[in-house]
Amino acid sequence: MTHSTAADNDRAYLALVSVWEEHTNIRVLVAYASRYGATQGIAERIAAALRQQGLEARVEATDRAGDPANYDAAVIGSAAYMLHWMKQATKFVQRNSKALAGRPVWLFSSGPLGTKTQDDKGRDLCEVLEPREIAEFKETVKPREHRVFFGAMDGSKLGFLHRFIYKMLANRDGALFPEGDFRDWTAIDAWAGSIAQVLKREG
């Protein structure tokens, strides 16, 4: 009959810790394209929620983000203008489509403004305003889900072209582009939490 020593117990403990860390240190890339900061804020909030669930989340702008192949999963988002993602986000997904197709991916877009959740025909704005690029991405990277979140508008941060549009007569009193922060942080937190639960269950 053999007796385990303190050293044996330590080795067994370290082996269990190693196995536990292997299955819990899920690395997630949260990449974003943001022109005025609202979408960046959403990406940072998603990463924070993932970390609270015990995942490792790194936030990077898509024009500086590393290879998604170095991560276990990815969450990628972009500000949307005129039903299109920003070019740097689109190029990031296209350039890394093979790596992204081989791991769990979630996509999000930021764009709608105001408090109305439906258009004049009673349709959900978040469904109607899905950017054109998402159809392509559903074929190439097969994301688990794409979500549209309301954005934010700060007139003082706008570039020349957007400031010109913002000041047009048609936008008097913010009729077309209301100013304010319309991001639904509760919905964003819940979405990030659901991603974390899926990854922990599958990881």
ZIPEFEN-V635586 format. One record per pair of residues at least 12 apart in sequence whose ideal C-beta (glycine too) atoms are under 6 Angstrom apart, sorted by the first residue. I is the first residue (numbers start at 1). GAP is how many residues later the second one is. Records with the same first field share a line. If there is no record, write none. Layout:
BEGIN
I=GAP ; GAP
END
This chain:
BEGIN
25=31
26=29 ; 46 ; 173 ; 177
27=29 ; 44 ; 45
28=22 ; 27 ; 29 ; 45
29=29 ; 39 ; 42 ; 45
30=13 ; 16 ; 17 ; 27 ; 29 ; 45
31=29 ; 31 ; 34 ; 45
32=45
33=29 ; 45 ; 53 ; 55 ; 56
34=45
35=44
36=121
38=72 ; 113 ; 114
39=38 ; 40 ; 71
42=68 ; 107 ; 146
43=16 ; 34
44=15
45=143
46=29 ; 146
47=12
49=140 ; 143 ; 144
50=142 ; 146
53=143
55=141
62=26 ; 27 ; 30
63=25
68=28 ; 31 ; 32
69=30
73=30 ; 31 ; 126
74=31
75=31
76=31
77=31
79=31
80=29 ; 31 ; 51
83=48 ; 49
84=47 ; 48
85=46 ; 48
90=43
93=44
97=43 ; 44
100=41
101=40
104=40
105=36 ; 38
106=37 ; 38 ; 39 ; 89
107=36 ; 39
108=39
109=22 ; 39
110=39 ; 41
111=40
112=13 ; 17 ; 38
113=40 ; 64 ; 65 ; 69
114=64
126=22
129=19
134=12
147=44
150=32 ; 33 ; 34
152=29 ; 31
153=24 ; 26
155=24
END
